Amino acid sequence: MMTEIEQSLLNALLALERAVAEMATAHPKPNLLPLFEQIDDLTGRLPSQTEPALLHYLHKRSYEKARLYLQGRDAENQAGKCRHV
């Protein structure tokens, strides 16, 4: 079960994904900075007992991996250059 902060993080990650997908056709281009700031703020509010894999994804700005993790789809994540899935 997701915490309120994790649900907010998932919502912010999905909003970022939608905004990025619309970049090619959007006029004017969306300002992504508030979304990044929101994600950073929520990441900082996660409790110390948060799953280390999720913290790793967020601190490395692997937002797609963090989204998949929060959606219960971590098995779909591929190992990164840091050798961490």
N, C-alpha and C positions, 0 to 999 in steps of 0.2 A: 504494500500500500504506500502510495506517495504522500510525502508531507506537503503542506501548503507551499513551502518554498520551492520544493521540487516541481510541483504543478505549475507554479509561476514561472520557473525556469523553462519548463517544457513549452509553455505558451509563448515566452519570449523567443525561444529558439525557433519555434514554428513561424512566428511573425518575421523573424530575420530571414528565414528560408524563403518565405513568400516575397519579401521585399527584394531580395537578391534575384529571385526568378523574374521579377517584373522590371528589373533595371534596364534591360535591353529596349523596352518599349515605353517606359515611363517618361513623361515630360511634365514637370521637371523631375529630375532624379530624386528618389527618396533619400532623406538624410538618415544614414544607418547609425550614426554616432549615438543617438539616444538608446537604441536597441543594445549596442555594445555596452553602454554604461549600465543599463538595466541588468544585463546578464552578469556583468562584473559585480554589481551591488548584491544581486541575489547569491552569487557564488560566495561572496564574503560572509553572507548570513547563514550559510549551511553549517550545521553543527559539526563538531569535531569527529563524531562517530559516523559521519557520512561515508558511504562506500568509497574506498580509495580509488577505484577505477573511474568513478564519476568525477571525483576531484581532479584526477590526472587529466581526463579529457577536457575539463573546463579550464584548468590552469594552462594547458597547452593550446587552448583555443581550437580544439578539435570538436567544433560545435555539432557536426553531423553525428559523430560518434556519441557525444553526450545525449543528443536527441534520441538516437537509437537505444541507448542504455535506458533512458527514462521511459521509453515506450515498451520496455521489456524485450527488446530485439538486439541485445548486446552480442549475441552469437553471430550476427551479420557483420560485425565490425572486423575489419582486416587489421593485421599487425602493422604498426607504423614504423618509421625509421628508428624510433627509440626502442624498438623491439617490444613495446607494450601494445597489446591489442587495443 
